[in-house]
Amino acid sequence: MHFIRLIRPANLFIIGLTMYGLGWYLDGVSTHIKDSGLMSVEFALLVFSTIMIAAAGNIINDYFDVKADRINKPERLIIGKFVKRRIAIFTHWVINFFAFAIAFYLSWKLDTFWYLFIHLFSINLLWYYSMYLKRKFIIGNVLIAILTALVPIIVGVYFHSIQNTPLSKLDQNLAPFPIETSLNFILLISFYLSGFAFALNLAREIVKDMEDVEGDKKLNAKTLPIVLGYTKSKVISALVLCTSMVGASISFTFFKPIELKLFFPIIISALFVLTCLLLLPRAKTKPQLKVINDLIKLAMIAGLISPIYWKLILLYG
């Protein structure tokens, strides 16, 4: 039970839901896709290996965070209290080994080194982040946001790679906005969701650092709120949140007027972000910051699972 808590199953479920949701939407984009990419063994392995890397990343993050967690989150401390450190580090490497083996198979099967590269990059970056970069000024926040943003991109790359004719005409019944080719559509949707995830996760990481100032100071960390203070950190977080909404607003212009209902999940996400912007200036305590953290997470979930809503509306509504 304690080990399950260590890998954060709720976060892993969101990653899987995001990948399968986007995959379900992109699976019907073109009539020239070889077979159903969504139901293929390769796509299932891609999702599973991505989840494995995230689980291993959660373990190694807590492994190096024991001292800080004793101060910041004593109620959530698992490694050293319920799970032995050597068991945690061994499990981390075993999970990463199997994830990398899957990436090797996918790269061979799909004739591309992309999966091998991105898995190896993610594994090493999560280790280096947890050990060293997490407590450095802003760079750790940016890198974690980048890794989060890679989740939609890797799905887009997969569906791009299994197309027979990348420049075939898009089935307009499955597109929320007019676009000339299925290739462009897949890349546009993937990078749109990726940018959305990057901005919101970056803001969330800054808020999390504000929550953890007390413990981070004990470790001589140089996080954004420690270096610049709470006020400036709040301003930066608010600006990043506004950037995510500006991007979403710009995308509004792509939607056909008759299909504006497809924008509903982004509106929900925007309401969560707006609430965060209203609460952020007055947030001073850890519980208040935790509420903002959770609201940003809900905003990100609403945006990332929007392809599921789009597909349901386009097929049944």
N, C-alpha and C positions, 0 to 999 in steps of 0.2 A: 504493500500500500504506500509506504513512504517513498519507494523507488518510483512508483507511478507519479506521485506528486512532483518528484525531482525532474522528470522530463516534461512536465506541464502539458498534459494531454489535451486540455482545452485549446491551447495555442496550436498544437499539432493538428487537431481537428479542423481548425480554421484554415490552416495551410492546405490540407487535403481538400476541403470544401471549395476553396478558392481555385485550386488547380482543376478539379473536376467540373466546377461550375463554368469556368472559362472554356475548358475543353469541350463540354457539352454544347456550348454556344458556337464555338468555332468548328465543331465537327460537321455542321450542316452548311457551312459557309459556301462551299463550292461543290458543284455536281461532278467535279473532276478530281476529287480526292480518291485515292486508290481503294481503300477500305475504311471502315469506321475506325478512326484513330482513337476515339474515346474508349472503345471496348478492347483495344489491343493489349497484349501482354506487355509490350514495350512502354505504353503510356502508364499502365499500372505500376511498372517497375520504376519509371521516372518519378511518379508521385511518391512511391514508397521510399525511394532513396533520398528524395528531398526531405521527407519527414524524418528519416533516420538522421540526416545531418543536423537538422534542427534540434532533434532530441539530444544528440551528442553535444551540440553547442550549449544547450541548457545545462547539461551535466558539468561541462568544463567551466562554464561561467560561475556556477555555484561552488565548484571546487576551489577556484581562486578567490572567491568572494566570502569565504568563511569568516574572516576577521571583521569585515564590514557588516556582514549580515547579523553578527552577534549584537551589533549596535543598532543597525537600521531596521532589521526584520527578524528579531529573535524568535518570533512565533513561527517563522517559515524556515528556520535553520534545519537542514536535513543531513548534509554531509558532516561527518564527525560526531553527530548526535544519534542518528538512526541508521545511516549508511557509512561504512568505513571508507576512509579516503582512498585506500588502495583498490577497493572494490569499485569505487566510482571512476577512478582513472582507467582501470582495466576495461570496464564496461564502455567507457567513452571510446577507447581505441578499437574495441571489437565492433561496435556499431559503425564507426567510421570505415573500418576495413570492409565490411559488407556493403556499405553505401558506395565505396570506391569501386568495389568489384562489379556492382551493378552498372556503374557509370562506364567502366571498361567494356562491359558487354554491350551496352547501348551504343557506345561510340563505334564498336566493331559492327554491330548489327545494322545501324543506320548510316554507316560509312561517313562519320564525322567525328572530329576530336572535340567538338563543342562540349559534350556532356562530361568527358574526362577532364577537360580544362576547368569548367565551372564548378564541378564537384571538388576537385583538388584545391581550387582557389578558395572556395567557401570553407572547407575543412581547416585549411591553414590560417585563413583570416579569422575565423572564430577562435582558434587557439591563441593567436597573437593578440587579438582584441581582449580576450578574457585575462590573459597574463599581463599585458602591458598597455595597450591602447585605450582600454576602458576608462582609465583615469587621467587621460591626456586631454588637453583643451580641444574641444569640439570634434577632433578627428574621429574618436571612437563613435560618437553619435552619428556622424556622416556615414561611416563604414557599415554600421548596423542598418541604417536606413537603406543603403545600397543593397545589402543582402536581402532585405525585405522586398525591395523593388525588383529583384531578380526572379521572384516567384512567377509573376505573370509573364515575364519575358521568356522564361524557359519553356512555358506552355506554348507561347506564340511561335518560338523557334521550332518546336516539335511539329506543330501543325503546318508550318511553312515547309518543313523538310519532307512531309509525306505527300505533298501534292504532285500529281503527274504534270500538270500544266500550270505553273505559278501565275501566268498572265491570262488565265481564262476569265471570262466574264462572271461577275458575281451574281448569284441568285439574289435579286433585290428584295425578295420577300423575307430574307433573313437578315437584312442590313437595317440598322436603325437610322442610317443616314446614307445619302448617295455617294458611292465611290466606284471607281472604274474597274478595279481588279481585286480578286480575292487575296492576292499577295499583299497589296496595299492595305486592305481591310484588316487582315490578321495582324500586321505589324502595327497599324494605327491603334487598334483596340488594346493590344498588349502593352505598347508604350504609354498609352493614355492611363491605363490602370497602374502601370509601373510608376509613373510620375506622381500619381495620386497617392500611392502607398509610400513612396519616398518622402514626400512632404509631410504627411501626417505622422509617419513613424519618427521622423526627425524631431518634430515638435514634441511628440510623446517622450522621446529619449531625454530631451531637455527638461521636461517636467519631472521625469523620474529622477534625474540628477538633483533637482531641487528638493525632492523628497529625501534623498540620501545624503545630504550635505554633512550631517553630523558624523556619520560613520566614515565618509570619504575624507574628511579632515583628519581623522585619526591615522589614515593611511597616506597622508601627504599628497592626496590627489589634486589634480589641477583641472577639475571639471569647470564647465561654463559658469555655474552659479558661485563657485568658490572664487574664481578669478574675477568675474565681472559683478557679482552680487545678484541678489534676487530680482531687483527692479529691472536691470538690463536684460537678464535672462528671460523674464516674463515678456519684455518687449520683443525680443528675438523670436521667442516661441509664438507669440501672437502674429508676428509678421509671416512666419512660415505657415501658420494656419490660414492666414488670409491668402497667401500664395496658392495654397491648395484649392481654395474656393474660387479664386480668379481663374485658375486653370479649368475648373469644372464649369464655370460660367461661359468661358470661351467655347468649350465643347458644346454648349447649348445651341450655338449657331449652326452646328452640323446637323441637328435633328430636323427631320421633315416636320412641318407643322401638324400634320395628321397624326404623328407618332410622338408628340411631346410627352405622352404618358410614360414613355420609356425612360424619361429623366427622373421619375419618381424616387428611385433609391438615392440618387445624388442629392435630391432635395432633402431627404431624411438625413443624409450625412451632413449637409450644410446646416441643418437645424442643430445637430449635436455640436458642430464646430462653433456656431453662433453662441450657444450656451456656454461653451468653454471660454470664448472671448469675453463674455459678460462676467464670468466667475473669476477669471485669471487675475485681474487687478487687485481683487480683495482677498485672494487666497494667501494665507500666511502659515497655517498649520499643516502638518503631514496628512491628516484626514481630508482636508480641503483640497490639497494637491492630488491626493489619491482619487478623489471624485473626478477631477479634470482629466487625469490619466485614463480612467475608465471610460469617460465620455469620448475622448479621442480614439480609444480603441474601438468603441461602438461605431464611431464615424467611419473608421477605416474598414470595419467589417461590412457595414452597409454599402460602401462603395465597391469593395472587392467582390462581393457576391451579386452585384448588379447584373452580370451576364446571365445568371440563373433566372432572374426576374424578366429580363429582356426575352429570353428564349420562351418562357412560359406565355408571355403576352403575345409574342409573334406566332406561336403555334396554336394558342387556344383563345386569345382574347382580342 
